[in-house]
Amino acid sequence: WTSSWGQNRMKVATLKEGTVFGEMAMFSHLGEGFARRSATIRASGFCDCRVIDKTRFHALLKQFPKEKARFVKIALERKENLDKSKAANAGAEDSKVTEKR
């Protein structure tokens, strides 16, 4: 998946077959830095996507607390990795500006 803000785009992850995505948006109501949308997904080949409504998703998680913990963990790990990628990219951009001066 790719994260973009403004004119900048950077690849932040490559997802494997069977990987879920969109979990960060599902927890955006909790705050904690989760955004409704934090990245763009682009398939490099055939992709069979399934969609679940946010309300239904949370209703299911109430019934299955272990799955809720799993999805929260995935969301937190991805947010941490995204934040690290953004920081690294910002540092690289700062270096480019310094070099131009």
C-alpha positions as CSV (number, residue, x, y, z in Angstrom):
1,W,0.0,0.0,0.0
2,T,1.0,3.6,-0.5
3,S,0.8,6.5,1.8
4,S,0.4,9.9,0.3
5,W,0.0,13.4,1.5
6,G,0.2,16.5,-0.6
7,Q,2.3,15.8,-3.6
8,N,4.4,13.1,-1.9
9,R,3.8,9.4,-2.3
10,M,5.8,6.5,-0.9
11,K,5.4,2.8,-0.7
12,V,5.0,1.7,2.9
13,A,4.1,-1.9,2.5
14,T,3.5,-4.9,0.3
15,L,0.6,-7.0,1.3
16,K,0.5,-10.8,0.7
17,E,-2.3,-12.9,-0.4
18,G,-5.0,-13.2,2.2
19,T,-4.0,-10.0,4.1
20,V,-6.7,-7.7,5.4
21,F,-6.5,-4.0,5.1
22,G,-8.7,-1.0,6.1
23,E,-8.6,-1.9,9.8
24,M,-7.2,1.5,10.7
25,A,-10.2,3.2,9.3
26,M,-12.5,0.9,11.2
27,F,-11.0,2.2,14.5
28,S,-10.9,5.9,13.5
29,H,-13.6,6.7,16.0
30,L,-11.2,5.7,18.9
31,G,-8.8,8.5,18.1
32,E,-5.3,7.4,18.9
33,G,-4.1,8.7,15.6
34,F,-6.2,6.4,13.5
35,A,-7.4,8.2,10.4
36,R,-10.4,7.4,8.3
37,R,-8.0,7.0,5.4
38,S,-4.3,6.7,5.7
39,A,-3.1,5.0,2.5
40,T,-4.1,4.0,-1.0
41,I,-4.1,0.3,-1.9
42,R,-3.1,-0.6,-5.4
43,A,-3.3,-4.2,-6.6
44,S,-0.4,-5.4,-8.7
45,G,-2.5,-8.3,-10.1
46,F,-5.9,-9.9,-9.7
47,C,-7.5,-8.9,-6.4
48,D,-10.6,-10.4,-4.8
49,C,-11.8,-7.8,-2.3
50,R,-14.4,-8.2,0.3
51,V,-16.1,-5.2,2.1
52,I,-17.7,-5.1,5.5
53,D,-19.7,-2.2,6.8
54,K,-18.2,-0.5,9.9
55,T,-21.3,-0.9,12.0
56,R,-21.5,-4.7,11.2
57,F,-17.8,-5.1,11.8
58,H,-18.0,-3.6,15.3
59,A,-21.2,-5.7,16.0
60,L,-19.2,-8.8,15.1
61,L,-16.2,-7.7,17.2
62,K,-18.5,-7.4,20.2
63,Q,-19.4,-11.1,19.8
64,F,-15.7,-12.2,19.2
65,P,-13.4,-10.3,21.6
66,K,-10.3,-12.3,20.5
67,E,-10.8,-11.2,16.9
68,K,-11.2,-7.6,18.1
69,A,-7.9,-7.8,19.9
70,R,-6.3,-9.2,16.8
71,F,-7.6,-6.4,14.6
72,V,-6.6,-3.7,17.1
73,K,-3.1,-5.2,17.2
74,I,-2.9,-5.2,13.4
75,A,-4.1,-1.6,13.3
76,L,-1.6,-0.4,16.0
77,E,1.3,-2.2,14.3
78,R,0.4,-0.7,10.9
79,K,0.0,2.8,12.4
80,E,3.4,2.5,14.0
81,N,5.0,1.3,10.7
82,L,3.3,4.1,8.8
83,D,4.5,6.7,11.3
84,K,8.1,5.4,11.0
85,S,7.9,5.5,7.2
86,K,6.6,9.1,7.3
87,A,9.3,10.1,9.7
88,A,12.0,8.5,7.5
89,N,10.6,10.1,4.4
90,A,10.4,13.5,6.1
91,G,14.1,13.1,7.0
92,A,15.0,12.3,3.4
93,E,13.0,15.3,2.1
94,D,14.8,17.6,4.7
95,S,18.1,16.3,3.3
96,K,17.1,17.1,-0.2
97,V,16.2,20.7,0.8
98,T,19.5,21.1,2.6
99,E,21.5,19.8,-0.4
100,K,19.8,22.3,-2.7
101,R,20.8,25.2,-0.5
